[in-house]
Amino acid sequence: MKEIEKAVLNKINALSKKHPDKINNPSSKIIRDTNTLKKGISEFLDEKSINSTDKVMIKYRQAAEYLIIYFNETCLINNITSKEGHEFRSFLSKVPKNFKGRKELKGKNIKVLIDSKSKLLDSFEKQEFRTIDEIVVKCKTIFENFVNKGFLPINPFVTVKKLGKKGETTKREFKEEELKRLFNYFKNNNLLEEYNFFLLSLYFGTRRGELLSLFVEDVDLEKGYIEILGRLKTVYSKRVIPIHKDILPVMADLLKNKAKNDYLIFTDIKVKSRDEKIGTLINSYILDILGEEDKKSLDIHSLRKNFAQTVFLSNEFNDLNLKTIIGHSTKTDITDLHYLKGKRDYKSLKDSMDKVDFSIYF
């Protein structure tokens, strides 16, 4: 009831400013609203960072940055409407992918370019719908916090729906000759970390964040598998990574002279934005080696498609085990959810993985 009362009073205060002759303010006097977007976001990020991981905070700061770009930091939170929430999503769909890393856009106001329909933006690939949805979800959480604090009565993002399947990625898997070119380039130029990133991504089928979050202590060479706990896309995912016999020597080298809490690859990069930094580096190699035209349909996630297709076509795994090694949710599998409880025959998974042939990519 207190929250409802606060929301109602806040709405009356806002309306009384616009129509002082028609609405009687319940307060003795109208208090000037000083809750700017910059102030509100700064407080939210400080509070959120207390119990959130660095990776989660990177996403919230990204969403906050877009809000500031679009609405301006001096904008009063209470003035942002649901209509503007929908217009904000439309703005995101016109923002070039990785626009901050584009030399041509450095120092330019991206909102002004979009509003003026600048031809400069025509040559850049736009953000994927999935990325836009993630940003909108984060913005919705930020503004829900503002509502709870009484800064505004209604969350302007509450009716902004996900773009969903309309935003299915157009990215494809790597062709055999493309991966061969990449592996040969890394080998010939002594780029060992980059080579290992592609190698493990192909043999593990992990998402970028999963691979880059692996520590030395996660690897069990004796048993021949890696089990990721607490670093999955969904809480229902059960991820077991059998280590293919072909890369056991590489794994042994990666573990040499490292502490248990060292990262498995790119060990020396320990900055907060590690995931994003390495992702940008790897994508730049794909662009430089394969060219701009092919890069439009390829990214790091394409390696995961190669893994999934190669494993599926081997006919070595049933549906449940296939979901397990790919890391997809099994929450709709009643047998696994209620009876198996995520238990797997790891030795069987390892034996099956060893039979999968990845040699076509080398």
N, C-alpha and C positions, 0 to 999 in steps of 0.2 A: 504493500500500500504506500509505503514511503517513497518507493521508486516511481510509482504512478503519480503521486502527488508532485514530486519533483519535476517529472516530465511535463505535467499539465501546467504548473506554474511557469516553467521555462518557456512553454509555447505561448502562454498569455503575455509574458514579458516581451517576447519577440514581436507578437502581433500589436501590442500596445505602442511599440515604437513606430510602427508603420501607420497605425490608426489611433492616435492618441485621443481623438474626439469621439470615438465610438466604443472604445474598450476601457473599462475601469481597471487599472492595474491593482491587484490585491496587495502589492507592496506599498509602503508609505511613500517610496520614491523609486524611480527607475534607476537601476544601477547600470552603469556603462559596461558593456560586454568587452572584456579584454582577452578572451580565450581565442588567441590566434592559432592558425594551423601549425605554425612553427613551434609555439609553446606547447600545444597539446601533444604533438608528435614527439617532441623531445622528452616530455614526461612519460609518455607511453613506452618509448624505447628504453628509458632508464629502468622502468618497472619490469618490463618484459625480460630484460637481459639478466635479471637476478636468477631466474629459474630456467633459462633457455640456453641451448647450445650455440656455439659460434655460427654453425651452418644455418640454424633457424634464424638467427639475428641478421645474417646477410640478406635473407629473403625479405625480412621486415624492413630493413634499411633501404632495400631496392624499391619496395612499394612506397615507402615514405618519400623517397627522392622523386618518384613519379608524381606523387600528390603535390609536392612543393612546386615542381615544374609546371604542372597543369593549373593549380589553383592560386599559386603565389603564397609565400610564407606569411604574409600579413593578412591573408584572408581570414575572416572570422568563421570559426567552425560552425556557428549557428546559422550562417548564411548559405551553407552548402545544401542544395536540394537533391531530391531523388532524380530529377531530370538531369542534373549535372553529373550524377553518378553514372547514368547510362551514357552520357556524352563522354565521360572520362574513359569508359571502356572503348568507345569508338576511336578516341585519340590514341589509345594503346595499340590498336590494330594498324595504325599508320606509322608507328615508330619503327625505324629500321632496326634490324637485329644487331645487337652489340654496338649500338650507335656511339657509345662513349669511346670505343676503340677505333672509330673511323677518323682518319686524318682529315678528310674533307669536311667533317662536321665539328672538328675541334673548335671550341670557343663560340660556337653558334647556338642560338636558342632554338631547341628542337620544336617547341610549341609554335613559335613564330613561323618557322619554316613550314610546319603542317598547316597552320591557319592560312598562310599565304599561298598554299599549294605549290611550293617551290619545286621546280623541275629537278633540283639537285637530289631530291629523295627518290626519284624514279628508278635510278640504277641500283638501289639497295634492296636486298631481300627483307621483307617485313617479318615481325615476330610471329612465332607459331601461336596458334590459338591456345595451346596447352600452357604456354608461358603467360599469356594474357590472363587466363583463368586463375593461375597461381597468384598473380599480382592482385587481382580483384578480391580473391578470398582473403588475402592478407589485409587489404584495405577495409574489407567488411569487418574484420576483427578489430582493427584500429578504431573504427567509428563506433563499434558496439561498446568499446571502452569509453568513448566520449559520451554516448547515450547514458551509460551507467553512472557517469560522473555528473550528468545533468547539463552537459554543454549544449545539447540539442535534443529535441523530443523523439525524432525518428532517424534511424540509420539510413542514410541516402543510398546505401549499397544493398539494402535488404532485398530489393526486387530485381537486382541485376543478376541475371541467370548466367550459368556457365555456357560457353559456346559449344562445349562437348564435342560430339562426333563431327560437327562441321569443321572442327579444327584438327582432324586426323592428319598426322604428319605425312608429308610427301617424300620423306627420306626413304632411301632404299638400302639394300645391303651392298657391300663392296663386291665388285667383280673380282674374279681370281687374279687377273693381270694387274688390277689396281693395288691389291694387297701385296703382290710380289714386288711392284715398283716401290711401295712404301718401305717394306722390309729391307730391300736392297739398298735404298737410299740411307736408311738409318745405320745399316751395317757398314756401308762404304764410308760414311762420314763419322764413324765412331760415336754415334748418338745412342749409347747403351740404354739410358733411362727411357728414351722415347721408344726404342725397339722393344724393351720389356713391357712397356705400357700396352702396346699393340698386341704383343704376344700373349700376355695374361688376359687381356680383354677378349681375345679370340678364343682362348682355351677355357676361360672361366665363365664367359657370358655375363659378367657383372656390369652393373651400371657404373658410371664414372665415379660417383660418390662412394659406392661400395668398395671399389678397388682401391681408391685413394685413402680409404679409412682403415685398410688392413694393416695390422701391426705384426711384427715378427712372431709374437706369442700366439697369434691366431692360427699359425700354420703348424700342422702335425704331420711331418714327413713320414714318420713311422707308420701311422695309420693311413696316410695318403689322402687326406682331405682337409678342407677348411670349413668351419661352421661359423657363420656370421650371426651373432645375437645382438639385438638392440640397435642395429644399423640398417634396418630394412625399410622399404617403401611403405609397407602396411604391416600392422601388428599380426595379421593372420599369415604372413609369409613365413615359410620355413626354408631357409637357404643353406644348403649343403653343397660345397664345391669340391667334387672329386678332383684330385690332382692327376692329370693325364701322365702316363709313363714317359711320354716324349719330352716333357718339360721338367721332369724331376731334377736333372742336372742343373738347369737354370735356377730352380727354386733353391737348391742347395747353395749355389753361389750367392743368391740374394740374402740368405740367412747368415752368411759368414761375417764375422767381426761386427755384429750388430747387437744392440741391447734388446731385451724383450719388448720394450715400449717404443722402439724405433719403427718408423713407417717401413713397409715392405719395399716400396719403390718411391723414387723422388724423396729420399730420406732427408736431404738437406733443406727442403722447402717446408717450413713450419709456420708460415704466416697464417693469419686468421682467414684470409681469402684463398687458402691453398687450393681448394677445389676449383674455384673460378680461374685462378692464375694458371694452373696446369691445363685446364680445359681450353683456355684461350691459346696457350702454346701449341697444344696438339692440333687444334682446329686450324691454326696458321700453317702447320706443316701439310695438312691435307690440301689446303688452298694452294700453297706454293708448289707442291709436287704434282698434284693432279689437275690443277687449273681451276679457274673461277666457274666455268660451266658445270663441271662435275661436282664441285663443292656445293652447289645449290641443292643437290639431292643427296649429299653425304655429310655425316658428322660422326662424332664419337659413338653415338648410340647405334650407328650402322653396324658396328662390330658385334653388337648384341644380336642383331638380326642374323648375321653370318653364323654365330654360334648356335642359335635356336634352329635355324634351317639345317645345318650340318648334323646336329644331334638328332633332330626329328627324322631326317631321311636315313639315318643309320638303322632305324627300327630296333634299337637296343633298349628303349625305355617305354614303359607303359605311361598312361596319361598322368597318374599321380606322381611318379618319379620324374617325369618330364617337367611338371610344374615345380617340383622341388628344386631341381638343378637350375632352372631358369629363374626361380625366385618369384613366381606368381602366387597370388593368394589361393589358398585351398579352403576358404571359409564356406564355399558352396558344396564342398565334398563332405557329406554327412558322415561317411565312414571314417574319414581322417579326423574330422572335427570332434566327433563324439566317442569314437572307439580307438582309433590308432593313436590319437593325441600327438600327432607329429612324429611318431617313432618311424625310423627308417633303417633299412639294412644297408649300412654304409659300405660294407665290403662289396655287396652286390652292385651298388652304384659305382664304386671305383672300378670293378671288373668290367662293367658295361661301358664306362667312359673310355677305358683303355682300348676298346674295340673301335671307337669312332676315329675316322681317318680325316685329319686336318691337313694332310700333305699337299693338297691341291693349291693351297695358298702360299706355298714356298717354292 
